[in-house]
Amino acid sequence: MSRVVLARAYGGPEVLTVVDEPVGEPGPGQARVAVRAAGVNPADWKSYTGAFGTDPAQLPRRLGFEVAGVVTAAGSDAGVSVGDEVVGFRVSGGYVDELVVPASALLPKPTSLAWEPAAGLLLAGATAVHLLTATGVGEGDTVLVHGAAGGVGLMAVQLAVLRGARVVGTVGGDGADLVTRFGGEPVRYGDGLADRVRALAPDGVAAAVDCVGTDEAVDVSLELVADRGRIATIAAFDRAAADGIRALGGGPGADPGTELRDAARAKLLDLAGSGRLEVVVAGVFPLADVAEAHRRGMAGHTHGKLVLVP
């Protein structure tokens, strides 16, 4: 048996519960993994708050797309062995003690990477790679990152700098120090944002990536970036359709970028394992406190990733 987090209804974090369910044995091409840490992402709470619909047939719903753990059993042709330390993405229902996953979702965990950052790396990292690739960010570009101190934002800042770009990142609260530490130039969001960005980058902004989905983020991006094909969002899906900018991820009309994101996993683990990419862990919660973890994430202003530990 394994503890499993379920959303039994649509609503807020109060609909989450922890139950015991059988784990099962892995079949061909599958492995069973004892979870040491599970990454928390906005897509997790959007799945039960109604953001992605309220189909009753989808309940009860397991949560969690990324984990780090140890292989406890392997089916034939799985390509992994009992005792292997692995990172899993994309998985289904990772908020558990133990689960069976397709072996294709697993990659070796670098020994230098602790469980919590390993569990929080791949969804945010792959999303950031998708954003930067879709907008063509490269050497010599100035890129504006909205929500630069969040989980995806901090990945985007670091990866853009590694590509040779100059990064201007919007922040609120105390996120500026983190953006600066990773090579970006922080600018506070709010009234006058476009003018503050112009003051920092008088030669112009080549691309913009939106990790927050606010009207301000879209409006300022449209004002500063000449080519709408170099503006991408992972949250403002209605605005993307109306304004002709790129929508990426799991929202309506968005490009999921599945192959690109899958291909990014090994490189992201290499960068993190070698210390060239850092996962900032903003908070660690026991599995039983999943509702509190979601409340903190939904409140915003979290700098980095939240992680559950069974």
Buried (B, 14 or more C-beta within 10 A) or exposed (E): EBBBBBBEBBEBBEBBBBEEBEBEEBEEBBBBBBBBBBBBBBBBBBBBBEBBEEEEEEBBBBBBBBBBBBBBBBBEEBEBEEEBBBBBBBBBBBBBBBBBBBBBBBBEBBEEBBBBBBBBBBBBBBBBBBBBBBBBBBEEBBBBBBBBBBBBBBBBBBBBBBBEBBBBBBBBEEBBEBBBEBBBBBBBBEEEBBEBBBEBBEEEBBBBBBBBBBEBBBBBBBBBBEEBBBBBBBBBBEBBBEBEBBBBBBBEEBBEBEEBBBEBBEBBBEBBBEEEBBBBBBBBBEBEBBBBBBBBBBEEBBBBBBBBBB
